[in-house]
């Protein structure tokens, strides 16, 4: 059994460093304070600047030294004088501006959030909202902007208002989703979709799936408790039982949900598993390791590596955050007690002992979800990918708090048991894979006309077809890939896109047409 401290090392929470941040502080700063000042190329130890929140310069210099020490691509950060910038403005500049080999931004996962919100989200799955996750189709030359409900949380405002998957949001507080084309209108849409304040009331005009008339509903933003594991089902077929469940986020509360889901499917003696990761933006890597074990079982994972991590060239053998010597992360076979009130540590995990798994994906499938795919492939579990290309994030970070804000800055890269981790453009489902980032499977669009877990839903139906025929259905709509915009970070839209890019990768999704 691995100790809890080692488990937390393998997760994204460096608990020993989760200091209580100071609050407040002038974030404009500039110049020098006492003997503290900016000198190009000189980086005082960030530990000496931590939690000095009485002035913005010290906070910015802490960010600068911390980034220079732990950021994976620290040498590519331009060393700017922090004086002209607000604290969060300056943080956004402390990353590489280089492009990947394929021309995409090298770092698309750089963000921050209030420490109180991060701790509440990670430990208890709570965020402010209405309990609905939406898919936004941006306006283009060939299509109007469109907002569709992807799924809802149980016992939320959305479910109380009978809002379900497939409902289209036509307008928000009187502003047309399709026609909004100025800053004020876009701000109204964003503010309504992604509320920051508990108690905020928003009027939505909704066209339900298969309805001919719209209806108006007023939703009140409130603390929503996420249910990260949903829709556990056993699908009976002539060739055996197939397990299915929807896994939305690798947050602490998911440990109990995964334990129960796998136990249910193990008791049903399922022959295959369809794992729905289409909206899972990532989270705790140790939890992905646990799930890998629960899928593959003891024999397949024993003495095998779930993931090896590497940091920047200043730390070839040591973790700069924990100070521990770098060792590969195994597949965990016991509970780790991420949320002790739900499930303690040290319990043996159930397992399915499968040599194959079907995963349903979109471009929101990211980070820890991709690590799961990669690591199972690393131990020769056959992964069949049905859906769209994943987001492409073989990187991780330790959420690090300072002065009331928690910062997420890429610090390490992961590789599987075979030494592979170069999927920066995502895993691609392919009927004829030739690259390591191409996974056997089918390119299938997300189907909002059916409930998740419905055997007629296109991705699940394609998985079932592939299982029987070892090929893709002849006619399916293909997935479209939209470039994410992590610069639009919203405090309310937490459990679905950015706060999950390890965590997370949130788009404050609406933008004004160019």
C-alpha positions as CSV (number, residue, x, y, z in Angstrom):
1,X,0.0,0.0,0.0
2,X,1.2,3.5,-0.8
3,X,1.2,6.0,1.9
4,X,-1.3,8.9,1.8
5,X,1.6,11.4,1.5
6,X,2.8,9.6,-1.6
7,X,-0.7,9.4,-2.9
8,X,-1.0,13.2,-2.6
9,X,2.3,13.6,-4.3
10,X,0.9,11.7,-7.2
11,X,-2.2,13.8,-7.2
12,X,-2.3,17.5,-8.2
13,X,-2.5,18.7,-4.6
14,X,0.7,19.3,-2.8
15,X,-0.9,19.4,0.5
16,X,2.2,20.3,2.4
17,X,2.3,23.5,0.4
18,X,-1.3,24.5,0.7
19,X,-0.6,27.5,2.9
20,X,-3.3,29.7,4.2
21,X,-3.1,32.7,1.9
22,X,-3.4,36.3,3.0
23,X,-6.4,38.3,1.8
24,X,-6.6,41.7,0.2
25,X,-3.6,43.7,-0.8
26,X,-3.0,46.3,-3.4
27,X,-2.6,44.6,-6.7
28,X,-1.3,47.5,-8.6
29,X,2.1,47.8,-6.9
30,X,5.3,48.8,-8.7
31,X,8.7,50.1,-8.1
32,X,10.3,48.7,-4.9
33,X,9.2,48.0,-1.4
34,X,12.0,48.2,1.2
35,X,14.8,46.1,-0.4
36,X,12.5,44.2,-2.6
37,X,12.7,45.2,-6.2
38,X,12.7,43.8,-9.7
39,X,16.2,43.3,-11.2
40,X,16.2,41.6,-14.6
41,X,17.7,38.1,-14.4
42,X,17.8,38.0,-10.6
43,X,15.3,35.7,-8.9
44,X,15.1,35.8,-5.1
45,X,13.8,32.5,-3.6
46,X,10.1,32.5,-3.9
47,X,9.7,31.0,-0.4
48,X,11.0,34.3,1.0
49,X,8.3,36.2,-0.8
50,X,5.3,33.9,-0.1
51,X,2.2,35.2,1.5
52,X,3.4,38.8,1.7
53,X,0.2,40.3,0.7
54,X,0.4,43.9,1.8
55,X,1.6,45.1,-1.6
56,X,1.3,44.0,-5.2
57,X,5.0,44.0,-6.0
58,X,5.9,41.2,-3.6
59,X,3.0,39.1,-4.9
60,X,4.2,39.6,-8.5
61,X,7.9,38.9,-7.6
62,X,6.7,35.7,-5.8
63,X,4.9,34.7,-9.0
64,X,8.0,35.5,-11.1
65,X,10.4,33.5,-8.9
66,X,8.0,30.6,-8.4
67,X,7.6,30.4,-12.2
68,X,11.3,30.7,-12.9
69,X,11.9,27.8,-10.5
70,X,9.1,25.4,-11.2
71,X,7.5,26.2,-14.7
72,X,8.3,23.5,-17.2
73,X,9.4,26.0,-19.8
74,X,10.8,28.6,-17.5
75,X,13.6,29.6,-19.9
76,X,11.0,30.7,-22.4
77,X,9.3,33.3,-20.1
78,X,10.1,36.9,-21.0
79,X,11.5,38.6,-17.8
80,X,9.3,41.7,-17.7
81,X,9.3,44.5,-15.1
82,X,6.1,43.7,-13.1
83,X,5.4,47.3,-12.2
84,X,2.9,48.2,-15.0
85,X,0.7,45.2,-14.4
86,X,-1.9,44.0,-12.0
87,X,-1.1,40.8,-10.2
88,X,-3.3,38.5,-12.3
89,X,-2.3,40.4,-15.5
90,X,1.3,39.7,-14.7
91,X,0.6,36.0,-14.0
92,X,-0.8,35.6,-17.5
93,X,2.5,36.8,-18.9
94,X,4.5,34.2,-17.0
95,X,4.4,31.5,-19.5
96,X,5.9,30.6,-22.8
97,X,4.7,32.4,-25.9
98,X,6.2,29.7,-28.3
99,X,4.2,27.5,-30.6
100,X,4.1,23.7,-30.7
101,X,5.5,21.8,-33.7
102,X,2.0,21.9,-35.2
103,X,1.6,25.6,-34.8
104,X,-0.7,25.6,-31.8
105,X,0.1,27.6,-28.6
106,X,2.6,25.5,-26.6
107,X,0.9,26.4,-23.3
108,X,-2.9,26.5,-23.4
109,X,-3.5,25.6,-19.7
110,X,-2.3,28.6,-17.6
111,X,-4.9,30.0,-15.2
112,X,-5.8,31.0,-11.6
113,X,-8.8,31.0,-9.4
114,X,-9.6,32.2,-5.8
115,X,-8.2,29.7,-3.3
116,X,-11.5,29.4,-1.5
117,X,-13.3,28.3,-4.7
118,X,-10.6,25.9,-5.6
119,X,-10.6,24.2,-2.2
120,X,-14.4,24.0,-2.2
121,X,-14.5,22.6,-5.7
122,X,-11.8,20.0,-5.3
123,X,-12.8,18.7,-1.9
124,X,-16.6,18.8,-2.1
125,X,-17.4,19.3,-5.8
126,X,-19.2,22.5,-5.0
127,X,-19.4,25.5,-7.4
128,X,-21.8,28.3,-8.0
129,X,-24.2,27.7,-10.9
130,X,-27.5,26.2,-12.0
131,X,-26.4,22.6,-12.4
132,X,-26.2,22.5,-16.2
133,X,-23.2,22.0,-18.4
134,X,-23.5,23.6,-21.9
135,X,-21.9,23.1,-25.2
136,X,-21.3,26.3,-27.1
137,X,-21.0,26.3,-30.9
138,X,-19.3,29.6,-31.7
139,X,-20.6,31.7,-34.6
140,X,-18.9,31.1,-37.9
141,X,-19.3,31.8,-41.6
142,X,-21.4,28.7,-42.0
143,X,-23.3,28.4,-38.7
144,X,-24.9,30.6,-36.0
145,X,-23.8,30.6,-32.4
146,X,-25.7,28.0,-30.5
147,X,-25.8,26.9,-26.9
148,X,-27.0,23.4,-26.1
149,X,-27.4,21.7,-22.7
150,X,-25.0,18.8,-22.5
151,X,-26.0,17.3,-19.2
152,X,-27.4,18.4,-15.8
153,X,-26.6,17.7,-12.2
154,X,-29.1,15.8,-10.0
155,X,-31.1,17.9,-7.5
156,X,-30.1,21.2,-9.1
157,X,-32.0,24.3,-10.4
158,X,-31.7,22.9,-13.9
159,X,-33.3,19.6,-13.1
160,X,-36.0,21.3,-11.0
161,X,-36.9,23.3,-14.1
162,X,-37.0,20.2,-16.2
163,X,-34.1,21.2,-18.3
164,X,-32.5,18.2,-19.9
165,X,-29.7,17.3,-22.4
166,X,-30.5,18.6,-25.9
167,X,-32.3,21.8,-24.7
168,X,-31.2,24.9,-26.7
169,X,-30.8,28.2,-24.9
170,X,-32.3,30.8,-27.2
171,X,-31.7,33.9,-25.1
172,X,-30.4,35.0,-21.8
173,X,-31.9,38.0,-19.9
174,X,-33.5,39.0,-23.2
175,X,-30.3,38.9,-25.3
176,X,-30.4,36.6,-28.3
177,X,-27.7,34.0,-28.3
178,X,-27.7,33.8,-32.1
179,X,-27.6,37.6,-32.7
180,X,-25.4,39.0,-29.9
181,X,-22.6,40.8,-31.6
182,X,-21.4,43.5,-29.3
183,X,-19.5,43.6,-26.0
184,X,-22.4,44.4,-23.7
185,X,-24.5,41.6,-25.2
186,X,-21.7,39.0,-25.0
187,X,-21.1,40.1,-21.4
188,X,-24.8,39.5,-20.6
189,X,-24.6,36.0,-22.1
190,X,-21.4,35.1,-20.2
191,X,-22.7,36.6,-16.9
192,X,-25.9,34.7,-17.2
193,X,-24.3,31.4,-18.2
194,X,-21.5,31.5,-15.7
195,X,-22.6,33.3,-12.6
196,X,-20.1,34.3,-9.9
197,X,-22.6,35.1,-7.1
198,X,-24.9,32.8,-5.2
199,X,-28.4,34.2,-5.5
200,X,-28.0,35.7,-9.0
201,X,-31.3,35.3,-11.0
202,X,-31.1,34.8,-14.7
203,X,-34.0,34.4,-17.2
204,X,-33.4,31.8,-19.9
205,X,-35.5,31.3,-23.0
206,X,-35.2,27.6,-23.8
207,X,-36.3,25.4,-26.7
208,X,-36.5,21.9,-25.3
209,X,-35.6,18.9,-27.4
210,X,-38.4,18.0,-29.8
211,X,-40.4,21.0,-28.7
212,X,-42.0,23.4,-31.2
213,X,-42.3,26.4,-28.8
214,X,-39.8,28.1,-26.5
215,X,-40.4,28.6,-22.8
216,X,-39.0,31.0,-20.2
217,X,-37.4,29.9,-16.9
218,X,-35.8,31.9,-14.2
219,X,-32.9,30.1,-12.5
220,X,-31.2,31.2,-9.3
221,X,-27.5,30.6,-9.0
222,X,-26.6,28.5,-5.9
223,X,-23.9,26.2,-4.6
224,X,-24.2,23.1,-6.8
225,X,-22.7,19.8,-5.6
226,X,-21.3,17.9,-8.6
227,X,-22.0,14.3,-9.1
228,X,-18.9,13.3,-11.1
229,X,-19.9,9.7,-11.6
230,X,-23.4,9.2,-13.1
231,X,-25.6,6.8,-15.1
232,X,-24.0,3.5,-14.1
233,X,-25.7,0.9,-16.3
234,X,-25.4,-2.8,-17.3
235,X,-26.4,-3.1,-20.9
236,X,-27.6,-6.7,-21.7
237,X,-26.7,-7.9,-25.2
238,X,-26.8,-11.4,-26.9
239,X,-23.0,-11.5,-26.6
240,X,-22.7,-10.5,-23.0
241,X,-23.2,-7.7,-20.5
242,X,-21.6,-4.3,-21.1
243,X,-20.9,-1.8,-18.4
244,X,-21.4,1.9,-18.9
245,X,-21.0,5.0,-16.8
246,X,-20.5,8.7,-17.3
247,X,-17.4,10.1,-15.5
248,X,-17.2,13.9,-15.6
249,X,-14.3,14.9,-13.3
250,X,-11.4,13.5,-11.4
251,X,-12.2,15.5,-8.2
252,X,-12.0,14.2,-4.7
253,X,-15.7,13.2,-4.4
254,X,-15.4,11.0,-7.4
255,X,-13.4,8.3,-5.5
256,X,-16.6,7.0,-3.9
257,X,-18.6,7.2,-7.1
258,X,-15.9,5.3,-9.0
259,X,-15.6,2.6,-6.3
260,X,-19.4,2.1,-6.3
261,X,-19.7,2.1,-10.1
262,X,-16.9,-0.5,-10.6
263,X,-18.2,-2.7,-7.8
264,X,-21.7,-2.7,-9.4
265,X,-20.3,-3.6,-12.8
266,X,-18.0,-6.3,-11.3
267,X,-20.9,-7.9,-9.5
268,X,-22.8,-7.9,-12.8
269,X,-19.8,-9.7,-14.4
270,X,-19.6,-7.3,-17.4
271,X,-17.6,-8.5,-20.4
272,X,-16.8,-5.0,-21.6
273,X,-16.8,-1.4,-20.4
274,X,-17.9,1.8,-22.2
275,X,-16.4,4.7,-20.2
276,X,-18.0,8.0,-21.1
277,X,-15.2,10.7,-20.7
278,X,-16.6,13.2,-23.2
279,X,-16.9,16.0,-20.6
280,X,-14.1,15.0,-18.3
281,X,-11.5,17.8,-18.3
282,X,-9.2,16.0,-15.8
283,X,-8.3,16.5,-12.2
284,X,-6.4,14.2,-9.7
285,X,-3.9,11.9,-11.5
286,X,-3.9,9.5,-8.6
287,X,-7.6,8.9,-9.2
288,X,-6.9,8.2,-12.8
289,X,-4.4,5.6,-11.6
290,X,-7.0,4.1,-9.4
291,X,-9.5,3.9,-12.2
292,X,-6.8,2.3,-14.4
293,X,-6.3,-0.4,-11.8
294,X,-10.1,-0.9,-11.5
295,X,-10.4,-1.4,-15.2
296,X,-7.4,-3.6,-15.8
297,X,-7.0,-5.5,-12.5
298,X,-4.1,-6.7,-10.4
299,X,-2.4,-9.0,-12.9
300,X,-2.2,-6.4,-15.7
301,X,-1.0,-3.5,-13.5
302,X,1.3,-5.2,-11.0
303,X,4.8,-3.7,-11.1
304,X,3.8,-1.6,-14.1
305,X,4.0,2.2,-14.3
306,X,0.9,4.3,-14.5
307,X,2.9,7.4,-15.3
308,X,6.4,8.8,-14.9
309,X,6.7,12.5,-14.6
310,X,9.6,14.9,-15.5
311,X,10.0,18.5,-14.4
312,X,12.2,21.2,-15.9
313,X,16.0,20.7,-16.4
314,X,16.7,22.3,-13.0
315,X,15.2,19.2,-11.4
316,X,16.2,16.0,-13.2
317,X,15.8,13.7,-10.2
318,X,13.7,15.6,-7.7
319,X,10.2,16.9,-7.5
320,X,10.6,20.7,-7.0
321,X,7.3,21.0,-5.2
322,X,7.4,18.1,-2.7
323,X,11.2,17.7,-2.5
324,X,10.8,14.0,-3.0
325,X,13.0,11.9,-5.3
326,X,11.3,11.3,-8.6
327,X,9.8,7.8,-8.8
328,X,7.3,6.4,-11.2
329,X,3.6,6.5,-10.2
330,X,2.1,3.0,-10.0
331,X,-1.4,1.9,-10.5
332,X,-3.0,2.3,-7.1
333,X,-5.0,-0.7,-5.9
334,X,-6.5,0.9,-2.7
335,X,-8.6,3.9,-1.8
336,X,-6.6,7.0,-0.9
337,X,-9.2,8.8,1.1
338,X,-9.4,12.0,-1.0
339,X,-12.6,12.8,0.7
340,X,-12.5,10.8,4.1
341,X,-16.2,11.6,4.8
342,X,-17.2,9.6,1.7
343,X,-14.6,6.9,1.6
344,X,-11.6,6.3,3.8
345,X,-8.2,5.1,2.8
346,X,-6.7,1.6,2.6
347,X,-9.7,-0.3,1.2
348,X,-9.0,-2.7,-1.6
349,X,-10.4,-1.4,-4.9
350,X,-12.8,-3.6,-7.0
351,X,-11.7,-4.4,-10.5
352,X,-13.1,-5.6,-13.8
353,X,-10.0,-7.4,-15.1
354,X,-10.6,-6.2,-18.6
355,X,-8.1,-6.4,-21.5
356,X,-10.2,-3.8,-23.5
357,X,-12.1,-0.6,-22.8
358,X,-14.2,1.7,-25.0
359,X,-13.8,5.4,-24.2
360,X,-16.2,8.1,-25.5
361,X,-14.4,11.4,-26.0
362,X,-14.7,15.0,-27.2
363,X,-12.3,17.9,-27.3
364,X,-13.3,18.4,-23.7
365,X,-11.7,15.1,-22.7
366,X,-8.5,16.3,-21.2
367,X,-5.5,15.9,-18.8
368,X,-6.1,13.1,-16.3
369,X,-8.6,11.6,-18.7
370,X,-5.9,11.5,-21.4
371,X,-3.4,10.1,-18.9
372,X,-5.8,7.2,-18.2
373,X,-6.0,6.5,-21.9
374,X,-2.3,6.7,-22.4
375,X,-1.4,4.7,-19.3
376,X,-3.8,1.8,-20.1
377,X,-2.3,1.7,-23.6
378,X,1.1,1.6,-21.9
379,X,0.3,-1.8,-20.3
380,X,-1.3,-3.1,-23.5
381,X,-4.9,-2.7,-22.5
382,X,-6.7,-2.3,-25.8
383,X,-8.4,1.2,-25.9
384,X,-11.0,1.8,-28.5
385,X,-11.8,5.5,-28.9
386,X,-15.2,6.6,-30.0
387,X,-15.9,10.3,-30.5
388,X,-13.7,13.3,-31.1
389,X,-10.1,14.2,-30.7
390,X,-9.1,14.9,-27.1
391,X,-7.7,18.2,-25.9
392,X,-4.0,17.3,-25.9
393,X,-2.6,17.8,-22.4
394,X,0.2,15.5,-21.3
395,X,1.1,18.1,-18.6
396,X,0.2,18.7,-15.0
397,X,0.7,21.1,-12.2
398,X,0.4,21.5,-8.4
399,X,-2.3,24.1,-7.6
400,X,-0.3,26.6,-5.6
401,X,-1.9,29.2,-3.3
402,X,-0.6,32.7,-2.5
403,X,-2.5,35.6,-1.0
404,X,-5.9,34.2,-1.6
405,X,-5.4,33.1,-5.2
406,X,-4.4,29.6,-6.3
407,X,-2.2,29.4,-9.4
408,X,-2.1,26.7,-12.0
409,X,1.1,26.7,-14.1
410,X,2.5,23.7,-16.0
411,X,5.2,22.0,-14.1
412,X,5.6,18.5,-15.3
413,X,5.0,16.2,-18.3
414,X,3.8,12.6,-18.0
415,X,4.7,9.4,-19.9
416,X,3.3,5.9,-19.7
417,X,5.0,2.6,-19.0
418,X,6.3,2.5,-22.6
419,X,7.8,6.0,-22.3
420,X,5.1,7.7,-24.5
421,X,3.6,11.1,-23.7
422,X,3.7,13.2,-26.9
423,X,0.0,13.7,-27.5
424,X,0.0,17.5,-27.4
425,X,-2.6,17.6,-30.2
426,X,-4.8,15.1,-28.5
427,X,-5.7,11.4,-29.0
428,X,-7.3,10.9,-32.4
429,X,-9.8,8.1,-33.1
430,X,-8.9,6.4,-36.3
431,X,-10.0,3.5,-38.4
432,X,-6.4,3.1,-39.6
433,X,-4.0,4.3,-37.0
434,X,-0.4,5.1,-38.1
435,X,0.8,7.4,-35.3
436,X,1.0,6.7,-31.6
437,X,-1.5,9.5,-30.9
438,X,-4.0,7.8,-33.2
439,X,-6.2,5.3,-31.4
440,X,-8.3,2.6,-33.0
441,X,-11.9,3.7,-33.1
442,X,-14.4,5.9,-34.8
443,X,-14.8,9.7,-35.3
444,X,-18.3,10.3,-34.1
445,X,-20.0,13.7,-33.2
446,X,-21.6,14.2,-29.8
447,X,-25.3,13.5,-30.2
448,X,-27.5,15.9,-28.3
449,X,-30.7,14.3,-29.5
450,X,-30.4,11.4,-27.1
451,X,-29.7,11.1,-23.4
452,X,-26.3,10.0,-22.2
453,X,-26.4,6.3,-21.7
454,X,-29.1,5.8,-24.3
455,X,-28.1,3.0,-26.6
456,X,-29.4,5.1,-29.6
457,X,-27.0,7.9,-28.7
458,X,-24.5,8.1,-31.5
459,X,-21.2,7.6,-29.6
460,X,-22.5,4.8,-27.4
461,X,-24.3,3.2,-30.4
462,X,-21.0,3.3,-32.4
463,X,-19.1,1.7,-29.5
464,X,-21.7,-1.1,-29.4
465,X,-21.5,-1.5,-33.2
466,X,-17.7,-1.6,-33.1
467,X,-17.8,-4.3,-30.3
468,X,-19.9,-6.5,-32.6
469,X,-18.2,-5.8,-35.9
470,X,-14.7,-4.5,-35.2
471,X,-15.4,-1.6,-37.4
472,X,-17.2,1.7,-37.4
473,X,-20.8,2.3,-38.5
474,X,-21.1,3.3,-42.1
475,X,-22.8,6.6,-41.6
476,X,-22.2,8.8,-38.6
477,X,-21.7,12.5,-38.1
478,X,-18.1,13.3,-37.5
479,X,-16.9,15.3,-34.5
480,X,-15.8,18.9,-35.0
481,X,-12.8,20.2,-33.1
482,X,-12.9,23.7,-31.8
483,X,-9.8,25.4,-30.5
484,X,-10.3,26.1,-26.8
485,X,-9.9,29.6,-25.4
486,X,-8.5,29.2,-21.9
487,X,-8.0,32.9,-21.6
488,X,-11.7,33.2,-20.9
489,X,-11.7,31.8,-17.4
490,X,-14.8,32.0,-15.4
491,X,-15.3,31.5,-11.7
492,X,-18.6,29.9,-12.2
493,X,-18.0,27.4,-15.0
494,X,-16.0,25.0,-13.0
495,X,-16.6,21.4,-13.4
496,X,-16.6,21.1,-17.1
497,X,-13.8,22.8,-19.0
498,X,-11.1,24.6,-17.4
499,X,-11.1,23.9,-14.0
500,X,-10.6,20.5,-15.1
501,X,-7.6,20.8,-17.3
502,X,-5.7,19.2,-14.5
503,X,-7.7,20.6,-13.4
504,X,-9.0,22.1,-16.1
505,X,-9.6,24.1,-18.9
506,X,-12.4,26.4,-18.9
507,X,-13.6,28.6,-21.7
508,X,-15.6,31.5,-20.7
509,X,-16.9,30.3,-23.7
510,X,-18.7,33.1,-25.6
511,X,-16.7,35.5,-27.7
512,X,-17.7,38.4,-30.0
513,X,-17.5,37.5,-33.7
514,X,-14.5,39.0,-35.4
